[in-house]
Amino acid sequence: MAISAQMVKELRDKTGAGMMDCKKALVEVDGDLEKAVDWLRQKGMAKAAKKSGRATSEGLVCVACSADGKDVAMAALLCETDFVARGEQFQGLAASVAQAVLDKAPADAAALEALVGGEVTQLIASVGENMQLGKFARHSRSSDADVIGQYIHANGKIGVLVDLTCGKAESAKTPEVLELAKNIAMQVAAANPMSLDAASLDQAAVEREREVYRQKALEEGKPANIVDKIADGAVKKFQKEVCLLEQPYIRDDKKSVADIVRETAKAVGDEITVKGFTRIQLAAE
């Protein structure tokens, strides 16, 4: 009997087991849904269903790097308690998830689930605690002039990858540029920017901010001819708070991140551009 994607989804909804395990169960019982549920229960894979409604606010963010350093992956695995998150089995699985992202470059959450969902389900059955795959990212260096900065917060709850590019390949290998990449990753972890710069900031968020301050100024009885100036000033302040390159640098708040990039570029005699970043935080999953 042909096993459809809908049949797999229905069984997964009933049991909480991984997609590949559900497909295997349906194949084993010739597509009988109830028998497939029993098959999974017998294998200890349906225990996850009882756990699936419980909050997963703990966990671990892990990073995996290719041997040549050209590709870096980051992934989060979520669980219910810090006790489980600190366990050897959970940490090993979290590392395996990041490695799967590195090796297979899954296109989306469903693709990652197909790769490692079965292992997650088995660990759920083993430790009796709900777990979920979290966000993930994979960054690649397109040339030797690129640098990928990475930072994992000490407790493993926040992870950051940052992409820089230099004008010359030799600059990317200098201690100054490597330190800059790491420091910017730490900046992203600490300051949680919404975007790289004003140009890439969500314009809907900008307009909401502008309108809030326009209405506030009007309600305060400010003259109509300065209301827009007040709103524009508020937007500029907002951008300094949420745009990475405009943020005050965490190690010297008299300078912006853009200032630090320019200083490093001058020190190595080259151009340096921050291209983007990814930030994963467990509490924000």
C-alpha positions in Angstrom: 0.0 0.0 0.0 1.3 3.5 -0.9 1.9 5.6 2.2 0.9 9.2 1.6 2.3 12.3 3.3 -1.2 12.9 4.9 -1.2 9.5 6.5 2.3 10.2 8.0 1.1 13.6 9.3 -2.0 12.1 10.9 0.0 9.4 12.7 2.6 12.0 13.8 -0.2 14.2 15.2 -1.6 11.2 17.1 1.7 10.0 18.6 4.3 12.8 18.5 6.7 10.4 16.9 9.2 11.6 14.2 8.1 11.6 10.5 10.4 8.9 9.4 9.4 6.6 12.3 5.7 7.2 11.4 6.3 6.3 7.8 8.2 3.1 8.9 5.3 2.2 11.2 2.7 2.6 8.5 4.8 0.5 6.1 5.1 -2.2 8.7 1.3 -2.5 9.2 0.3 -1.9 5.6 -1.2 1.6 6.3 -3.5 0.7 9.2 -3.4 3.9 11.4 -4.4 2.3 14.7 -2.0 -0.6 14.2 0.7 1.9 13.5 -0.1 3.7 16.7 0.3 0.4 18.6 3.5 -0.4 16.7 5.1 2.9 17.8 3.9 2.4 21.3 5.5 -1.0 21.4 8.8 0.6 20.2 8.5 3.3 22.9 8.2 6.0 20.3 4.7 7.2 21.1 5.6 8.4 24.5 6.4 11.8 23.1 2.7 12.4 22.5 2.1 12.7 26.2 4.9 15.3 26.5 4.2 17.4 23.4 2.1 20.0 25.1 4.7 20.9 27.7 6.8 24.0 27.5 10.3 23.8 26.1 12.0 26.9 27.4 15.4 25.3 28.2 17.9 23.7 25.9 21.1 24.3 24.0 22.4 26.2 21.0 25.3 24.4 19.3 27.7 25.3 16.4 29.4 22.9 13.9 32.2 23.9 11.5 33.5 22.3 8.4 37.1 21.2 8.4 38.2 23.9 6.0 36.2 26.6 7.9 34.2 27.6 4.9 30.8 26.5 6.3 29.4 27.0 9.8 26.1 25.8 11.1 24.1 26.7 14.3 21.1 25.0 15.7 19.0 24.9 18.8 17.5 21.9 20.6 14.9 22.6 23.2 13.8 20.8 26.3 11.8 21.4 29.5 14.5 21.7 32.2 18.0 22.9 32.6 18.8 19.5 34.3 18.2 17.6 31.1 19.9 20.4 29.0 23.1 19.8 31.0 23.0 16.0 30.4 25.5 14.2 28.3 22.9 12.6 26.0 21.0 15.8 25.3 24.2 17.7 24.6 25.4 15.0 22.3 22.1 15.1 20.4 22.2 18.9 20.2 25.7 18.7 18.7 24.4 16.1 16.2 21.6 18.4 15.1 24.1 21.2 14.4 26.2 18.7 12.5 23.2 17.6 10.4 22.5 21.2 9.5 26.2 21.6 8.4 26.4 18.3 6.5 22.9 18.2 4.8 21.9 21.9 4.6 18.2 21.3 5.2 16.0 23.8 3.5 13.5 24.2 6.2 12.2 22.8 9.6 10.5 19.9 8.0 13.7 18.8 6.2 15.6 19.0 9.5 12.9 17.0 11.2 13.2 14.3 8.5 17.0 14.1 9.2 17.0 14.0 13.0 13.4 13.8 14.3 13.7 10.1 15.0 16.7 10.6 17.3 14.8 13.4 19.1 11.8 11.1 19.6 14.0 8.3 21.0 15.6 10.6 23.5 12.2 11.9 24.6 11.2 8.3 25.2 14.4 7.7 27.1 14.4 10.7 29.5 10.6 11.3 29.7 10.8 15.0 28.8 9.4 17.0 25.9 12.0 18.2 23.3 11.7 20.1 20.1 14.0 21.2 17.3 14.5 24.9 17.4 15.8 27.5 14.9 18.9 26.8 12.8 21.1 28.5 10.3 24.0 27.7 8.0 26.5 30.3 6.9 29.1 29.8 4.1 32.2 31.8 3.0 32.0 32.4 -0.7 35.6 33.5 -0.9 38.8 33.6 1.1 38.1 37.3 1.8 35.1 36.3 3.9 35.0 35.7 7.7 32.3 34.1 9.8 32.4 35.2 13.4 30.7 33.0 16.0 29.8 33.3 19.6 27.8 31.1 22.0 26.8 32.6 25.3 28.3 30.8 28.3 25.1 29.0 29.2 24.4 27.9 25.6 21.1 29.8 25.4 22.2 32.4 22.8 24.2 31.7 19.6 25.3 34.2 16.9 26.9 33.9 13.5 28.2 37.1 11.8 29.4 37.5 8.2 32.2 39.9 7.3 34.0 40.4 4.0 37.3 42.1 3.4 38.8 43.7 0.3 41.7 41.3 0.3 41.9 37.6 1.3 45.0 38.2 3.4 43.1 40.6 5.6 40.6 38.0 6.6 43.3 36.0 8.3 44.6 38.8 10.5 44.1 38.7 14.2 42.4 42.1 14.1 39.7 41.0 11.7 39.1 37.7 13.4 38.8 39.5 16.7 36.4 42.0 15.2 34.2 39.2 13.9 34.0 37.6 17.3 33.4 41.0 19.0 30.5 41.8 16.6 29.0 38.4 17.3 29.2 39.2 21.0 27.5 42.6 20.3 24.7 40.9 18.5 24.3 38.4 21.4 24.2 41.2 24.0 22.3 44.0 22.2 19.9 41.9 20.0 19.7 44.2 17.0 16.6 43.9 14.7 18.6 44.6 11.5 22.1 45.2 10.1 21.4 48.9 9.2 18.6 51.4 8.6 18.2 50.3 5.0 17.5 46.7 6.0 15.2 47.6 8.9 11.6 46.6 8.6 9.9 49.7 7.3 6.6 48.8 8.9 8.3 48.9 12.3 9.8 52.3 11.4 6.5 53.7 10.5 4.8 52.4 13.6 7.5 54.1 15.7 7.1 57.3 13.7 3.3 57.3 14.2 3.5 56.6 17.9 5.6 59.7 18.4 3.5 61.8 16.0 0.4 61.0 18.0 2.2 61.5 21.3 3.4 65.0 20.2 -0.1 65.9 19.0 -1.7 64.8 22.3 0.9 66.9 24.2 -0.2 69.9 22.2 3.0 70.4 20.3 2.8 72.9 17.3 1.8 71.1 14.1 4.9 72.4 12.3 7.3 70.5 14.6 5.4 67.3 15.1 7.1 65.6 12.1 10.5 66.8 13.3 9.8 65.2 16.7 8.8 62.0 15.0 11.9 62.0 12.8 14.1 62.4 15.9 12.4 59.5 17.6 12.9 57.3 14.5 16.7 58.2 14.5 16.9 57.2 18.1 15.1 54.0 17.4 17.5 53.1 14.6 20.5 53.6 16.9 18.9 51.2 19.3 18.0 48.4 16.9 20.4 48.7 13.9 23.6 46.8 14.5 26.0 49.2 12.8 24.4 52.2 14.6 24.3 50.7 18.1 26.7 51.9 20.7 29.6 49.4 20.9 29.3 47.2 24.1 32.9 47.7 24.9 33.0 51.4 24.4 29.6 53.1 24.2 31.1 56.4 22.9 31.7 54.6 19.6 29.2 52.9 17.3 29.8 49.4 15.8 30.3 51.1 12.5 33.1 53.1 14.1 34.8 50.0 15.3 34.6 48.4 11.9 36.2 51.5 10.3 39.0 51.5 12.9 39.8 47.9 12.3 39.7 48.4 8.5 42.2 51.3 8.9 44.5 49.2 11.2 44.7 46.4 8.6 44.8 48.8 5.6 41.8 47.3 3.9 38.0 47.6 3.5 35.7 45.6 5.8 32.0 45.2 5.3 29.6 43.5 7.7 27.2 41.6 5.5 24.7 40.1 8.0 24.1 38.0 11.1 21.9 35.3 12.6 21.0 35.3 16.3 19.2 32.3 18.0 18.0 32.7 21.5 16.2 29.8 23.3 13.6 32.0 25.1 12.7 33.5 21.8 12.1 30.2 20.0 
